[in-house]
Amino acid sequence: CFKSGYGSIMLQSGELATENRVMFLEHIIQDIKKRTKEMERDARSLPKETPLDTLKGLGVALSVGELPSHYYQRLFDAGAHRYLLRIETSNPKLYAKLHPPDHSWETRVNCL
């Protein structure tokens, strides 16, 4: 993506709010950021000593469902810059009809 001139990549999956999953996502985000910063450095012919934290790299956006706020913070700290959380309707009764019983409109709105 980076070599083709894209500014960001979207990582999307189903909902699974576990510590192992968040750790997995943190690792992937950090790896994407590191590798694309290295690619940016090389594409701009900067010295190898250029600190990677001075480069932008490929932006990382996520859509991985509802998570507790501390998980969102960890993903942001790992380098994700955007988060997509769909809310198909602003009507709680219709939301309940469209989703499994263990999902609530209130929880979704609080995640936003």
MDAnalysis code that builds the backbone (N, CA, C; Angstrom):
import MDAnalysis as mda
import numpy as np

u = mda.Universe.empty(336, n_residues=112, atom_resindex=np.repeat(np.arange(112), 3), trajectory=True)
u.add_TopologyAttr("name", ["N", "CA", "C"] * 112)
u.add_TopologyAttr("resid", np.arange(1, 113))
u.add_TopologyAttr("resname", ["CYS", "PHE", "LYS", "SER", "GLY", "TYR", "GLY", "SER", "ILE", "MET", "LEU", "GLN", "SER", "GLY", "GLU", "LEU", "ALA", "THR", "GLU", "ASN", "ARG", "VAL", "MET", "PHE", "LEU", "GLU", "HIS", "ILE", "ILE", "GLN", "ASP", "ILE", "LYS", "LYS", "ARG", "THR", "LYS", "GLU", "MET", "GLU", "ARG", "ASP", "ALA", "ARG", "SER", "LEU", "PRO", "LYS", "GLU", "THR", "PRO", "LEU", "ASP", "THR", "LEU", "LYS", "GLY", "LEU", "GLY", "VAL", "ALA", "LEU", "SER", "VAL", "GLY", "GLU", "LEU", "PRO", "SER", "HIS", "TYR", "TYR", "GLN", "ARG", "LEU", "PHE", "ASP", "ALA", "GLY", "ALA", "HIS", "ARG", "TYR", "LEU", "LEU", "ARG", "ILE", "GLU", "THR", "SER", "ASN", "PRO", "LYS", "LEU", "TYR", "ALA", "LYS", "LEU", "HIS", "PRO", "PRO", "ASP", "HIS", "SER", "TRP", "GLU", "THR", "ARG", "VAL", "ASN", "CYS", "LEU"])
u.atoms.positions = np.array([
    [0.818, -1.200, 0.000],
    [0.000, 0.000, 0.000],
    [0.857, 1.257, 0.000],
    [1.862, 1.278, 0.864],
    [2.697, 2.482, 0.994],
    [3.415, 2.794, -0.311],
    [3.974, 1.773, -0.944],
    [4.716, 1.986, -2.187],
    [3.811, 2.471, -3.312],
    [2.509, 2.170, -3.221],
    [1.555, 2.600, -4.237],
    [1.016, 3.999, -3.979],
    [1.446, 4.607, -2.880],
    [1.042, 5.973, -2.595],
    [-0.185, 6.114, -1.715],
    [-0.677, 5.006, -1.188],
    [-1.822, 5.099, -0.284],
    [-1.383, 5.723, 1.035],
    [-2.313, 6.438, 1.679],
    [-1.993, 7.086, 2.938],
    [-2.330, 6.256, 4.152],
    [-3.276, 5.319, 3.985],
    [-3.663, 4.518, 5.149],
    [-4.192, 3.158, 4.709],
    [-4.301, 2.279, 5.690],
    [-4.818, 0.938, 5.471],
    [-5.886, 0.681, 6.538],
    [-6.941, -0.028, 6.163],
    [-8.014, -0.374, 7.086],
    [-7.878, -1.843, 7.463],
    [-7.785, -2.108, 8.766],
    [-7.785, -3.476, 9.280],
    [-9.169, -3.729, 9.858],
    [-9.836, -4.751, 9.345],
    [-11.205, -5.018, 9.761],
    [-11.367, -6.479, 10.133],
    [-12.133, -6.723, 11.191],
    [-12.421, -8.097, 11.594],
    [-13.697, -8.119, 12.417],
    [-14.075, -9.291, 12.841],
    [-15.221, -9.430, 13.723],
    [-14.886, -8.962, 15.120],
    [-15.888, -9.003, 15.972],
    [-15.735, -8.513, 17.338],
    [-15.239, -9.618, 18.267],
    [-14.157, -9.330, 18.965],
    [-13.618, -10.252, 19.959],
    [-12.771, -9.420, 20.922],
    [-13.351, -9.073, 22.052],
    [-12.695, -8.168, 23.001],
    [-11.919, -8.955, 24.049],
    [-10.781, -9.523, 23.646],
    [-9.944, -10.266, 24.581],
    [-8.551, -9.648, 24.625],
    [-7.850, -9.882, 25.717],
    [-6.492, -9.380, 25.878],
    [-5.581, -9.900, 24.766],
    [-5.678, -11.187, 24.443],
    [-4.819, -11.761, 23.393],
    [-5.066, -11.100, 22.049],
    [-6.313, -10.809, 21.743],
    [-6.617, -10.185, 20.463],
    [-6.057, -8.768, 20.411],
    [-6.211, -8.022, 21.477],
    [-5.691, -6.658, 21.502],
    [-4.164, -6.673, 21.391],
    [-3.512, -7.600, 22.069],
    [-2.055, -7.720, 21.958],
    [-1.652, -8.050, 20.522],
    [-2.395, -8.938, 19.870],
    [-2.147, -9.294, 18.473],
    [-2.269, -8.056, 17.589],
    [-3.337, -7.287, 17.781],
    [-3.547, -6.079, 16.986],
    [-2.456, -5.041, 17.247],
    [-2.071, -4.868, 18.497],
    [-0.982, -3.931, 18.824],
    [0.281, -4.303, 18.059],
    [0.619, -5.594, 18.060],
    [1.823, -6.053, 17.362],
    [1.736, -5.757, 15.860],
    [0.595, -6.052, 15.261],
    [0.428, -5.818, 13.822],
    [0.535, -4.328, 13.502],
    [-0.130, -3.503, 14.296],
    [-0.092, -2.052, 14.061],
    [1.332, -1.533, 14.188],
    [2.029, -1.923, 15.236],
    [3.409, -1.480, 15.439],
    [4.307, -1.934, 14.297],
    [4.090, -3.148, 13.805],
    [4.900, -3.664, 12.702],
    [4.621, -2.885, 11.413],
    [3.360, -2.612, 11.137],
    [3.009, -1.828, 9.943],
    [3.658, -0.448, 10.021],
    [3.534, 0.194, 11.171],
    [4.106, 1.531, 11.323],
    [5.627, 1.503, 11.142],
    [6.300, 0.550, 11.779],
    [7.762, 0.469, 11.687],
    [8.212, 0.218, 10.254],
    [7.613, -0.777, 9.621],
    [8.037, -1.122, 8.256],
    [7.783, 0.010, 7.273],
    [6.625, 0.666, 7.385],
    [6.321, 1.725, 6.413],
    [7.120, 2.998, 6.708],
    [7.505, 3.233, 7.950],
    [8.406, 4.349, 8.240],
    [9.780, 4.082, 7.642],
    [10.223, 2.837, 7.719],
    [11.499, 2.475, 7.088],
    [11.412, 2.660, 5.573],
    [10.290, 2.277, 4.981],
    [10.098, 2.450, 3.542],
    [10.075, 3.934, 3.171],
    [9.420, 4.736, 4.010],
    [9.382, 6.178, 3.773],
    [10.793, 6.770, 3.840],
    [11.554, 6.379, 4.847],
    [12.928, 6.853, 4.998],
    [13.744, 6.530, 3.745],
    [13.624, 5.288, 3.278],
    [14.385, 4.872, 2.109],
    [13.905, 5.582, 0.842],
    [12.582, 5.751, 0.701],
    [12.038, 6.424, -0.486],
    [12.461, 7.886, -0.543],
    [12.643, 8.488, 0.616],
    [13.062, 9.894, 0.680],
    [14.583, 10.034, 0.731],
    [15.291, 8.895, 0.613],
    [16.763, 8.875, 0.640],
    [17.329, 9.562, 1.879],
    [16.670, 9.317, 3.006],
    [17.157, 9.859, 4.276],
    [18.199, 8.915, 4.854],
    [19.089, 9.433, 5.693],
    [20.103, 8.561, 6.304],
    [19.453, 7.485, 7.169],
    [20.081, 6.324, 7.242],
    [19.580, 5.215, 8.063],
    [19.460, 5.614, 9.528],
    [20.216, 6.626, 9.942],
    [20.196, 7.071, 11.334],
    [18.979, 7.940, 11.653],
    [18.184, 8.285, 10.630],
    [16.999, 9.120, 10.853],
    [16.066, 8.422, 11.830],
    [15.710, 9.069, 12.937],
    [14.806, 8.436, 13.905],
    [13.438, 8.149, 13.276],
    [12.982, 6.927, 13.431],
    [11.705, 6.547, 12.832],
    [10.537, 7.333, 13.403],
    [10.646, 7.797, 14.642],
    [9.538, 8.537, 15.237],
    [9.361, 9.927, 14.618],
    [10.281, 10.328, 13.727],
    [10.126, 11.596, 13.016],
    [9.400, 11.415, 11.683],
    [9.092, 10.162, 11.332],
    [8.430, 9.855, 10.071],
    [6.984, 9.416, 10.322],
    [6.160, 9.543, 9.292],
    [4.736, 9.257, 9.440],
    [4.395, 7.802, 9.152],
    [4.910, 7.257, 8.066],
    [4.547, 5.896, 7.670],
    [3.096, 5.811, 7.222],
    [2.635, 4.605, 7.026],
    [1.271, 4.351, 6.593],
    [0.326, 4.503, 7.775],
    [-0.760, 5.241, 7.593],
    [-1.761, 5.371, 8.637],
    [-2.513, 4.059, 8.800],
    [-2.942, 3.770, 10.006],
    [-3.665, 2.529, 10.287],
    [-5.037, 2.876, 10.863],
    [-6.074, 2.430, 10.174],
    [-7.446, 2.585, 10.649],
    [-7.971, 1.201, 11.013],
    [-8.844, 1.159, 11.991],
    [-9.362, -0.114, 12.491],
    [-10.882, -0.157, 12.466],
    [-11.394, -1.339, 12.262],
    [-12.816, -1.624, 12.449],
    [-12.883, -3.037, 13.021],
    [-12.854, -3.120, 14.345],
    [-12.809, -4.427, 15.002],
    [-13.873, -4.559, 16.096],
    [-14.895, -3.723, 16.028],
    [-16.029, -3.864, 16.929],
    [-15.916, -3.101, 18.237],
    [-16.833, -3.433, 19.115],
    [-16.924, -2.769, 20.413],
    [-15.833, -3.275, 21.350],
    [-15.142, -2.327, 21.985],
    [-14.080, -2.650, 22.929],
    [-14.187, -1.724, 24.136],
    [-13.663, -2.140, 25.272],
    [-13.563, -1.216, 26.402],
    [-12.619, -0.060, 26.041],
    [-12.831, 1.097, 26.636],
    [-12.061, 2.293, 26.272],
    [-10.551, 2.106, 26.449],
    [-10.115, 1.334, 27.452],
    [-8.669, 1.159, 27.630],
    [-8.048, 0.372, 26.469],
    [-8.815, -0.501, 25.817],
    [-8.301, -1.190, 24.631],
    [-8.177, -0.219, 23.462],
    [-9.171, 0.657, 23.281],
    [-9.066, 1.669, 22.222],
    [-7.807, 2.510, 22.428],
    [-7.535, 2.875, 23.668],
    [-6.357, 3.699, 23.964],
    [-5.074, 2.950, 23.615],
    [-5.014, 1.683, 23.942],
    [-3.829, 0.891, 23.622],
    [-3.607, 0.800, 22.114],
    [-4.679, 0.645, 21.346],
    [-4.553, 0.564, 19.892],
    [-4.102, 1.905, 19.314],
    [-4.602, 2.988, 19.887],
    [-4.151, 4.318, 19.478],
    [-2.670, 4.490, 19.806],
    [-2.287, 4.115, 21.005],
    [-0.880, 4.229, 21.424],
    [0.044, 3.372, 20.558],
    [-0.483, 2.273, 20.015],
    [0.314, 1.411, 19.135],
    [0.509, 2.032, 17.758],
    [-0.351, 3.027, 17.413],
    [-0.181, 3.709, 16.131],
    [-1.414, 3.813, 15.267],
    [-2.532, 3.223, 15.680],
    [-3.767, 3.366, 14.902],
    [-4.241, 4.810, 15.020],
    [-4.746, 5.369, 13.917],
    [-5.135, 6.772, 13.946],
    [-6.620, 7.004, 13.709],
    [-7.329, 5.988, 13.277],
    [-8.774, 6.111, 13.038],
    [-9.460, 4.822, 13.442],
    [-10.748, 4.981, 13.784],
    [-11.531, 3.816, 14.190],
    [-12.912, 3.934, 13.575],
    [-13.367, 2.873, 12.921],
    [-14.699, 2.832, 12.335],
    [-15.563, 1.907, 13.181],
    [-16.651, 2.445, 13.686],
    [-17.621, 1.655, 14.427],
    [-18.988, 2.038, 13.879],
    [-19.558, 1.149, 13.111],
    [-20.843, 1.436, 12.466],
    [-21.976, 1.398, 13.491],
    [-22.917, 2.272, 13.280],
    [-24.163, 2.206, 14.031],
    [-25.258, 2.337, 12.971],
    [-25.921, 1.239, 12.706],
    [-26.834, 1.148, 11.576],
    [-28.109, 1.966, 11.754],
    [-28.433, 2.283, 12.992],
    [-29.645, 3.051, 13.253],
    [-29.523, 3.779, 14.580],
    [-30.203, 4.906, 14.684],
    [-30.235, 5.635, 15.946],
    [-31.456, 5.258, 16.776],
    [-32.208, 4.285, 16.288],
    [-33.407, 3.814, 16.985],
    [-33.058, 2.550, 17.775],
    [-33.060, 2.623, 19.114],
    [-32.673, 1.462, 19.926],
    [-33.515, 0.210, 19.660],
    [-34.799, 0.364, 19.386],
    [-35.645, -0.808, 19.135],
    [-35.279, -1.477, 17.810],
    [-35.037, -0.684, 16.803],
    [-34.631, -1.251, 15.515],
    [-33.241, -1.883, 15.629],
    [-32.342, -1.246, 16.366],
    [-31.011, -1.819, 16.593],
    [-31.126, -3.208, 17.205],
    [-32.008, -3.348, 18.192],
    [-32.208, -4.643, 18.856],
    [-32.710, -5.699, 17.877],
    [-33.516, -5.319, 16.917],
    [-34.025, -6.266, 15.915],
    [-32.925, -6.706, 14.939],
    [-31.957, -5.824, 14.696],
    [-30.913, -6.083, 13.699],
    [-29.701, -6.830, 14.256],
    [-29.573, -6.892, 15.595],
    [-28.372, -7.448, 16.212],
    [-28.691, -8.605, 17.142],
    [-27.674, -9.419, 17.427],
    [-27.861, -10.529, 18.379],
    [-28.252, -9.986, 19.762],
    [-28.871, -10.826, 20.585],
    [-29.329, -10.379, 21.903],
    [-28.224, -9.855, 22.826],
    [-26.988, -10.286, 22.622],
    [-25.910, -9.829, 23.507],
    [-25.314, -8.485, 23.088],
    [-25.884, -7.832, 22.076],
    [-25.456, -6.500, 21.648],
    [-26.521, -5.492, 22.060],
    [-26.066, -4.336, 22.545],
    [-27.042, -3.310, 22.901],
    [-26.700, -1.989, 22.225],
    [-27.729, -1.256, 21.910],
    [-27.576, 0.058, 21.296],
    [-26.817, 0.988, 22.238],
    [-27.106, 0.926, 23.528],
    [-26.467, 1.774, 24.520],
    [-24.956, 1.534, 24.562],
    [-24.563, 0.261, 24.536],
    [-23.138, -0.065, 24.539],
    [-22.463, 0.493, 23.294],
    [-23.113, 0.317, 22.149],
    [-22.549, 0.824, 20.892],
    [-22.361, 2.341, 20.947],
    [-23.365, 3.032, 21.407],
    [-23.281, 4.500, 21.493],
    [-22.173, 4.906, 22.474],
    [-22.044, 4.212, 23.584],
    [-20.983, 4.536, 24.539],
    [-19.590, 4.307, 23.947],
    [-19.458, 3.342, 23.063],
    [-18.170, 3.114, 22.417],
    [-17.803, 4.260, 21.476],
    [-18.813, 4.868, 20.896],
    [-18.546, 5.998, 19.997],
    [-17.996, 7.161, 20.785],
])
